[in-house]
Structure formats: structure tokens, C-alpha cells
Amino acid sequence: MPHWSRWMVRMAMIHLCLALLLGIMVSFRPLTMRYPVVLSASPVYYHLLMVGWATQLIFGVAHWMFPRYTREQPRGDERWMAGIFFSLNGGLLLRTVAEPMLAQSGLSLWAWLLGFSALLQWLAGIGFILAIWKRVKEK
């Protein structure tokens, strides 16, 4: 398994664990009523589950399993996958912090950071499409 595929699969598993832990915390409302930031983290739970786990797992496995690009560079330029990895995970980390804080404080800084996190994740998605596009071909 290629280097960046391994890292994406590992991070997908970490995001799955974080999402499940956050889901448990959000579902125990009587115990977490004292911590309003936890109560406002429900969208983060779904985002960690769908983008952090499912999407990242798909990216990692697709990078590994899709047909070769060339014999010299079977998966294309690996720097693309590094950028995708850091952009996706940076965006997820930023969203994990910014979204509950925006719900609690309403400070415009958190709104800007939330928007920037969305941009990072969007760039990761577009980058993945561009990186994998040339590998989608007939046999």
C-alpha cells in the first residue's frame, strides 16, 4: 500500500474513533448539559463521520487501487496526495474547533475560520479529482 494511502486510511480510522466518541458525548445530553460546546457539536460529529472517515477512506483506497498512471510514476505525482491529505485534515481539524465555537460565541473570526475550513476541504476534493482523473481509463 502506498505511503499516502496508508496515512489516509489511518487518519480515517482516527476520525471514525473521534466521531463515535463525539456521538456518544452528544447523545448523553443530561450529562453534558453543563458543557454547551459539546451540545453544539452535533454537525461536527456527522462531518467527522462522513468526510473524516468515509471520504478519506475512499480517497486512500482509490489512490492505492486505481490503474497505474505510468510505470515510472504509477500513482502520479505523490506531492498531490500530500497536499490533499494536509488540506483535508487541516480543514477537518479547523471545522472541529470553529463550528462549536461559532455556535457558542458568534464571533465573526470563527465564521471566517469555518469558511476557510470549507475551502480547504473543497480544495482537497478538487485536488483528488485532478490527481485521480488521469488514472480513470480503459484497460
Secondary structure, 3 states (H helix, E strand, C coil): CCHHHHHHHHHHHHHHHHHHHHHHHHHCHHHHCCCHHHHCCHHHHHHHHHHHHHHHHHHHHHHHHCCCCCCCCCCCCHHHHHHHHHHHHHHHHHHHHHHHHHHHHCCHHHHHHHHHHHHHHHHHHHHHHHHHHCCCCCC
